Amino acid sequence: MERSSGRQIPVVVLAGFLGSGKTTVLNHLLHHSGGSRIGAIVNDFGAIEIDAMAVAGALGDSTVSLGNGCLCCAVDGSELDVYLERLARPSAGVDVIVIEASGLAEPQELVRMVLASEHPGIVYGGLVEVVDAAEFDDTRARHPEIDRHLGLADLVVVNKLDRVTDASRVPALVRSLVDRAAVVPATHGRVDPELLFDCRPSEERIGQLSFDDLPRRDRGEEEHAGHLHAAYDSLSFVSAHPLDPRRLMQFLDSRPEGLYRIKGYVDFGPHDTRNRYAVHAVGRFLRFYPEAWAAGEERLTQLVLIGADIDVTALRKELEECRSDGTPHADEHGMWGVLRYVQEAGDPADR
């Protein structure tokens, strides 16, 4: 272990429900950090680390990726310390650490873990909650505990305001739910990095929110059962065989109501040999984003599906039936259904 330089690095928890745009916010920060070096801990819910793949520089030495579970269910803060040690060592040159929580994580548990950390090189830097303005009413109806999450936040990013007709209604509603937190409107996750890097709680806020103030129960199955993700199932699907675009669109158009979130990458094979397609679905919202294949990259379809009361076995069978039959050129219009949902050039994804 390296000796501490004496400077404490703020650790910011970036939370928000499924599809709110946390990965987009993190990518924006990484590209517009003003020279600050950001260390990222990306926590995916599902066996395939889709969010980590989508984070700029995910293969760099300043990113730690945690898949197939929620960090909030770690046994104690010492598990988090293992990851913080890697990013907070002086030789890493990191100025701020951002924990991108799983979309089903419990923010108060992550805050508790940071506050309980015994690592001398870090300090709690605040909780940033990202809200999807277009899905906010449905999210509150399905999960009223979101109000409690907002009550803990130090900064709330009301994202995707370009998808609502009244851009002032949701921010005003959020302001009525927070406890002195700043509420910032945004589209495509574009927020001023200084808001996050400087979002350490005020002296009054530190006095109000401490480790002891967070409700605590003995850890165990009872506590885990109360977490958001306990009510959700996830399906991870990988295929080395290209998918047929028409069959995939039929699957997506008929997806059940309980299938709330789909994310990942699709290989359409000879239908488009240049690109893979990032797919992003939240509720009924659907977008594809063509991305050029990297040289030598293995061409796989990798999808994670998250939902409540979904038939994982049936969904997997339906996806398997989306595989191409090997005659893609027989249908020259096969990609039209996909292209209807392709993001316009220059308009970033909200993931």
GUDO-197845 format. One line per field, with one value per residue (C-alpha): residue number from 1; x, y, z. Coordinates in nm, 4 decimals, padded with zeros to 6 digits, m for minus. Example, Ala and Ser with C-alpha at 12.3 -4.5 7.8 and 13.67 -1.06 7.14 Angstrom:
! residues 2
domi = c(1, 2)
X = c(01.2300, 01.3670)
Y = c(m00.4500, m00.1060)
Z = c(00.7800, 00.7140)
This chain:
! residues 351
domi = c(1, 2, 3, 4, 5, 6, 7, 8, 9, 10, 11, 12, 13, 14, 15, 16, 17, 18, 19, 20, 21, 22, 23, 24, 25, 26, 27, 28, 29, 30, 31, 32, 33, 34, 35, 36, 37, 38, 39, 40, 41, 42, 43, 44, 45, 46, 47, 48, 49, 50, 51, 52, 53, 54, 55, 56, 57, 58, 59, 60, 61, 62, 63, 64, 65, 66, 67, 68, 69, 70, 71, 72, 73, 74, 75, 76, 77, 78, 79, 80, 81, 82, 83, 84, 85, 86, 87, 88, 89, 90, 91, 92, 93, 94, 95, 96, 97, 98, 99, 100, 101, 102, 103, 104, 105, 106, 107, 108, 109, 110, 111, 112, 113, 114, 115, 116, 117, 118, 119, 120, 121, 122, 123, 124, 125, 126, 127, 128, 129, 130, 131, 132, 133, 134, 135, 136, 137, 138, 139, 140, 141, 142, 143, 144, 145, 146, 147, 148, 149, 150, 151, 152, 153, 154, 155, 156, 157, 158, 159, 160, 161, 162, 163, 164, 165, 166, 167, 168, 169, 170, 171, 172, 173, 174, 175, 176, 177, 178, 179, 180, 181, 182, 183, 184, 185, 186, 187, 188, 189, 190, 191, 192, 193, 194, 195, 196, 197, 198, 199, 200, 201, 202, 203, 204, 205, 206, 207, 208, 209, 210, 211, 212, 213, 214, 215, 216, 217, 218, 219, 220, 221, 222, 223, 224, 225, 226, 227, 228, 229, 230, 231, 232, 233, 234, 235, 236, 237, 238, 239, 240, 241, 242, 243, 244, 245, 246, 247, 248, 249, 250, 251, 252, 253, 254, 255, 256, 257, 258, 259, 260, 261, 262, 263, 264, 265, 266, 267, 268, 269, 270, 271, 272, 273, 274, 275, 276, 277, 278, 279, 280, 281, 282, 283, 284, 285, 286, 287, 288, 289, 290, 291, 292, 293, 294, 295, 296, 297, 298, 299, 300, 301, 302, 303, 304, 305, 306, 307, 308, 309, 310, 311, 312, 313, 314, 315, 316, 317, 318, 319, 320, 321, 322, 323, 324, 325, 326, 327, 328, 329, 330, 331, 332, 333, 334, 335, 336, 337, 338, 339, 340, 341, 342, 343, 344, 345, 346, 347, 348, 349, 350, 351)
X = c(00.0000, 00.1322, 00.1659, m00.0993, m00.0014, m00.2084, m00.4683, m00.8125, m00.9931, m01.3685, m01.5834, m01.9068, m02.1907, m02.3767, m02.7138, m03.0464, m03.3091, m03.2776, m03.2130, m03.2029, m02.8801, m02.6068, m02.3617, m02.4250, m02.3554, m02.0339, m01.9197, m01.9882, m01.7792, m01.4927, m01.4929, m01.5373, m01.3442, m01.1421, m00.8185, m00.9259, m00.8584, m01.1671, m01.1467, m01.4649, m01.6203, m01.8922, m02.1409, m02.3611, m02.6680, m02.6299, m02.3578, m02.2499, m02.0871, m02.2688, m02.2360, m01.8625, m01.8296, m02.0145, m01.7924, m01.5201, m01.1769, m01.3246, m01.0045, m00.7879, m00.6227, m00.8597, m01.1729, m01.2856, m01.5735, m01.8026, m02.0558, m02.3309, m02.4538, m02.5165, m02.2312, m02.4861, m02.5132, m02.1452, m02.0910, m01.9219, m01.7245, m01.3993, m01.5037, m01.5354, m01.1967, m01.0359, m01.1567, m01.0865, m00.7287, m00.6629, m00.7949, m00.6766, m00.3094, m00.1001, 00.0580, m00.2877, m00.3127, m00.6898, m00.8605, m01.2115, m01.3695, m01.7189, m01.9118, m02.1714, m02.4257, m02.6370, m02.9782, m03.1275, m02.8846, m02.9811, m02.8060, m02.8112, m02.6182, m02.3497, m02.3266, m02.2936, m02.0105, m01.8174, m01.8682, m01.7560, m01.4445, m01.1211, m00.9147, m00.7309, m00.7026, m01.0715, m01.3593, m01.7305, m01.8059, m02.1849, m02.4724, m02.5808, m02.9170, m03.0063, m03.3758, m03.5375, m03.7915, m03.9868, m04.0250, m04.0370, m04.4110, m04.4108, m04.0955, m04.2503, m04.5699, m04.3759, m04.1141, m04.2261, m03.8937, m03.7413, m03.8668, m03.6449, m03.3469, m03.4056, m03.4225, m03.0641, m02.9261, m02.6902, m02.7437, m03.0257, m02.9835, m03.3250, m03.2228, m03.3970, m03.5991, m03.6002, m03.8443, m04.1189, m04.3605, m04.3447, m03.9777, m04.0542, m04.2992, m04.0650, m03.7830, m04.0405, m04.1778, m03.8266, m03.7484, m04.0466, m03.9025, m03.5389, m03.3736, m03.1868, m03.0250, m02.9491, m03.1752, m03.0177, m03.2067, m03.0203, m03.0482, m02.8220, m02.6501, m02.4809, m02.4024, m02.1242, m01.8549, m01.7847, m02.1307, m02.0373, m01.6805, m01.7903, m02.1033, m01.9548, m02.2219, m02.2110, m02.1068, m02.4740, m02.5314, m02.2367, m02.3785, m02.7146, m02.6099, m02.3587, m02.2953, m02.4973, m02.7892, m02.8511, m03.1124, m02.9368, m03.0459, m02.8487, m02.7432, m02.9015, m03.1720, m03.4372, m03.2424, m03.1496, m03.5149, m03.5995, m03.3614, m03.5030, m03.3162, m03.4655, m03.7908, m03.6155, m03.4769, m03.2016, m03.1267, m02.7821, m02.7749, m02.4620, m02.4559, m02.1611, m02.4129, m02.5572, m02.9196, m03.1803, m03.3034, m03.6648, m03.6855, m03.5226, m03.7659, m04.0570, m03.9162, m03.8680, m04.2103, m04.3802, m04.1749, m04.3847, m04.4695, m04.2602, m03.9452, m03.8363, m03.4767, m03.2752, m02.9143, m02.6272, m02.4848, m02.6198, m02.4346, m02.6514, m02.3793, m02.3886, m02.6802, m02.4183, m02.0607, m01.9207, m02.1120, m02.2397, m02.5559, m02.5853, m02.9455, m03.1077, m03.4668, m03.6372, m04.0064, m04.1444, m03.8577, m03.6181, m03.3055, m03.0204, m02.6765, m02.4416, m02.0799, m01.7922, m01.6360, m01.2835, m01.0092, m00.9825, m01.2837, m01.4828, m01.8239, m02.0767, m02.4301, m02.4356, m02.7618, m02.8849, m03.2595, m03.3979, m03.7590, m04.0140, m04.2221, m04.0607, m04.0293, m03.6528, m03.6641, m03.9214, m03.7377, m03.4112, m03.5839, m03.7294, m03.3851, m03.2335, m03.4987, m03.3804, m03.0585, m03.0162, m03.0911, m02.7830, m02.9614, m02.9595, m02.9098, m03.2476, m03.4144, m03.2623, m03.5061, m03.4429, m03.2651, m03.5383, m03.7154, m03.3921, m03.2956, m03.6255, m03.4869, m03.1316, m03.0110, m02.9438, m02.5771, m02.4288, m02.7051, m02.5533, m02.7218, m02.8845, m02.7784)
Y = c(00.0000, 00.3426, 00.6085, 00.8782, 01.2181, 01.3827, 01.5122, 01.3581, 01.2771, 01.3423, 01.0391, 01.1326, 00.8777, 00.9051, 00.7337, 00.7193, 00.4740, 00.2472, 00.4422, 00.7851, 00.8693, 00.8115, 00.6672, 00.9626, 01.2044, 01.0194, 01.0199, 01.3928, 01.4488, 01.2423, 01.4439, 01.7847, 01.7528, 02.0709, 01.8811, 01.7040, 01.3301, 01.1277, 00.7808, 00.5836, 00.2852, 00.1490, m00.0919, m00.2882, m00.4979, m00.8031, m01.0431, m00.8322, m00.5004, m00.2889, 00.0409, m00.0113, m00.0694, 00.2552, 00.4633, 00.6518, 00.5130, 00.2087, 00.0168, 00.2794, 00.2450, 00.4953, 00.2805, m00.0069, m00.2136, m00.4176, m00.6431, m00.8890, m00.7361, m00.4189, m00.2697, m00.1646, m00.5323, m00.5640, m00.6966, m00.3839, m00.0795, m00.2758, m00.4167, m00.0663, 00.0211, m00.2364, m00.0417, 00.2991, 00.1939, 00.1332, 00.4748, 00.6841, 00.5856, 00.9002, 00.7555, 00.7373, 01.1163, 01.1058, 01.4304, 01.2973, 00.9504, 00.8929, 00.5786, 00.5156, 00.3067, 00.0338, 00.1624, m00.0531, 00.0342, 00.1851, 00.5261, 00.5420, 00.2139, 00.3445, 00.6697, 00.4691, 00.2646, 00.5753, 00.7372, 00.4145, 00.3820, 00.3579, 00.4743, 00.7908, 00.9244, 00.9779, 01.1895, 01.1697, 01.4140, 01.4015, 01.2155, 01.3091, 01.1662, 01.1572, 01.1702, 01.0823, 01.3597, 01.1578, 00.8562, 01.0333, 00.9960, 00.6267, 00.5703, 00.7315, 00.5309, 00.2075, 00.2920, 00.5585, 00.5085, 00.7294, 01.0234, 00.9059, 00.8827, 01.2415, 01.3483, 01.2268, 01.3917, 01.6883, 01.7538, 01.6313, 01.6271, 01.6309, 01.4716, 01.4188, 01.7397, 01.7371, 01.4453, 01.6234, 01.8938, 02.0937, 02.1383, 02.3131, 02.0704, 01.7865, 02.0137, 02.1996, 01.8712, 01.7467, 02.0702, 02.0025, 01.6613, 01.7444, 01.8672, 02.1821, 01.9984, 02.1850, 02.0819, 02.1159, 02.0684, 01.8821, 01.7143, 01.4278, 01.4390, 01.7720, 01.9247, 02.1543, 01.9297, 02.1911, 02.1279, 01.7682, 01.8220, 02.0997, 01.9282, 01.8352, 01.8945, 02.2299, 02.2458, 02.2407, 01.9393, 01.7496, 01.8080, 01.6791, 01.3746, 01.1473, 00.7755, 00.7488, 00.9437, 00.6864, 00.4293, 00.1047, m00.2523, m00.5686, m00.6758, m00.9906, m01.1253, m00.8989, m00.5843, m00.7051, m00.7879, m00.4220, m00.3038, m00.1945, m00.4616, m00.7402, m00.7035, m00.7243, m01.0002, m00.9614, m01.1595, m01.1518, m01.2640, m01.3171, m01.4394, m01.4900, m01.5298, m01.2082, m01.1165, m01.0664, m00.7028, m00.7859, m01.0549, m00.8319, m00.5483, m00.7888, m00.8865, m00.5235, m00.4136, m00.6889, m00.6687, m00.7091, m00.4155, m00.5537, m00.5476, m00.2015, m00.1714, m00.3081, m00.2104, m00.3520, m00.4014, m00.5843, m00.7365, m00.7434, m00.9163, m00.8655, m00.6229, m00.3737, m00.4975, m00.1594, m00.1028, m00.2617, m00.1019, 00.0097, m00.0412, 00.1604, 00.1054, 00.2533, 00.1724, 00.2188, 00.4477, 00.2871, 00.4080, 00.2501, 00.4074, 00.2813, 00.2505, 00.1438, m00.1912, m00.1573, m00.3334, m00.6935, m00.6635, m00.9837, m00.9315, m01.0272, m00.9337, m00.8559, m00.7552, m00.7089, m00.7068, m00.5927, m00.6167, m00.7177, m01.0340, m01.1255, m01.4772, m01.4971, m01.8382, m01.7269, m01.4026, m01.5884, m01.8259, m01.5295, m01.3696, m01.6928, m01.7004, m01.3550, m01.5052, m01.4642, m01.7641, m01.6887, m01.5277, m01.1559, m01.0353, m01.1815, m00.8962, m00.5655, m00.3665, m00.5646, m00.2773, m00.0214, m00.1026, m00.0514, 00.2676, 00.4302, 00.4333, 00.5400, 00.8433, 01.1427, 01.2294, 01.4511, 01.3748, 01.1706, 00.8759, 00.8977, 00.5701)
Z = c(00.0000, m00.0923, 00.1696, 00.1610, 00.0245, 00.2992, 00.0524, 00.0843, m00.2407, m00.2461, m00.3295, m00.5048, m00.5241, m00.8558, m00.8197, m00.9991, m01.1089, m01.4145, m01.7342, m01.5700, m01.7532, m01.4932, m01.7476, m01.9782, m01.6913, m01.6059, m01.9680, m01.9888, m01.6775, m01.8171, m02.1387, m01.9737, m01.6493, m01.7020, m01.6519, m01.3327, m01.3287, m01.2391, m01.0910, m01.1614, m00.9884, m01.2176, m01.0605, m01.3038, m01.2206, m01.4425, m01.5471, m01.8472, m01.7613, m02.0206, m01.8318, m01.7876, m02.1631, m02.2283, m01.9985, m02.1829, m02.1041, m01.9298, m01.9977, m01.8319, m01.4946, m01.3350, m01.3693, m01.1482, m01.2865, m01.0633, m01.2325, m01.1463, m00.8228, m00.6266, m00.4272, m00.1659, m00.0675, 00.0190, 00.3676, 00.5004, 00.4019, 00.3861, 00.0480, m00.0905, 00.0597, m00.1706, m00.4733, m00.3209, m00.2451, m00.6139, m00.7177, m00.4217, m00.4340, m00.4993, m00.8136, m00.9783, m00.9693, m00.9203, m00.8119, m00.7519, m00.7374, m00.8756, m00.7825, m01.0522, m00.8650, m01.0158, m01.1198, m00.8457, m00.5673, m00.2322, m00.2163, 00.1621, 00.1818, m00.0541, 00.1431, 00.4636, 00.3110, 00.2082, 00.5486, 00.7177, 00.5048, 00.6990, 00.4021, 00.5121, 00.1581, 00.0859, 00.2146, 00.1375, m00.1454, m00.1606, m00.3223, m00.6747, m00.7774, m01.1487, m01.2376, m01.5704, m01.6232, m01.8798, m01.6493, m01.3129, m01.2457, m01.3343, m01.1271, m00.8173, m00.8620, m00.8882, m00.6241, m00.3722, m00.1902, m00.4617, m00.2530, 00.0311, m00.2044, m00.3131, 00.0502, 00.0993, m00.2139, m00.2199, m00.5900, m00.8164, m01.1939, m01.3628, m01.6916, m02.0299, m02.0145, m02.3942, m02.3746, m02.1801, m02.2921, m01.9678, m01.8780, m01.5489, m01.3870, m01.2833, m01.1562, m00.9443, m00.8100, m00.7301, m00.5448, m00.3198, m00.2309, m00.1570, 00.1605, 00.0556, m00.2350, m00.5539, m00.8439, m01.1881, m01.5177, m01.7933, m02.1296, m02.2373, m01.8962, m01.9646, m01.6281, m01.5190, m01.3666, m01.1017, m00.9609, m00.8872, m00.7822, m00.5486, m00.4232, m00.0885, 00.1724, 00.3427, 00.7084, 00.8015, 00.5789, 00.7265, 01.0704, 00.9548, 00.7539, 00.9183, 00.9383, 01.2579, 01.1093, 00.8369, 00.9440, 01.0251, 01.0717, 01.1130, 00.7664, 00.6344, 00.4105, 00.5635, 00.4797, 00.1322, 00.0623, 00.1098, m00.1604, m00.4938, m00.6850, m00.4720, m00.6678, m01.0057, m01.2205, m01.4764, m01.7908, m01.9534, m02.3162, m02.5267, m02.8855, m03.1169, m03.3989, m03.5506, m03.4812, m03.7482, m03.7337, m03.8179, m03.5521, m03.2909, m03.3664, m03.3302, m02.9911, m02.8840, m03.0082, m02.8083, m02.4891, m02.1744, m01.9503, m01.6654, m01.8795, m01.7716, m01.8952, m02.1905, m02.2562, m02.4512, m02.7988, m03.1033, m03.3966, m03.7096, m03.9091, m04.2883, m04.2529, m04.1322, m04.1250, m04.0164, m03.6929, m03.3811, m03.2409, m02.8803, m02.7738, m02.4962, m02.3807, m02.0738, m02.0403, m02.3904, m02.4971, m02.7471, m02.9247, m03.1233, m03.1585, m03.4338, m03.3198, m03.5425, m03.4552, m03.3205, m03.5136, m03.3973, m03.1662, m03.1168, m03.2731, m03.0096, m02.9181, m02.5461, m02.3807, m02.0243, m01.9570, m01.6200, m01.5115, m01.2507, m01.2789, m01.6107, m01.7460, m01.7886, m01.9552, m02.2126, m02.2861, m02.3386, m02.5811, m02.7722, m02.7987, m02.9191, m03.1909, m03.3019, m03.4337, m03.8091, m04.0295, m04.2394, m04.5363, m04.4432, m04.8010, m04.8989, m04.7095, m04.8204, m04.6060, m04.2891, m04.1090, m04.1705, m03.8460, m03.6517, m03.8353, m03.7342, m03.3806, m03.4570, m03.2635, m03.4856, m03.5401, m03.2710, m03.0216, m02.7368, m02.5774, m02.2372, m02.0795)
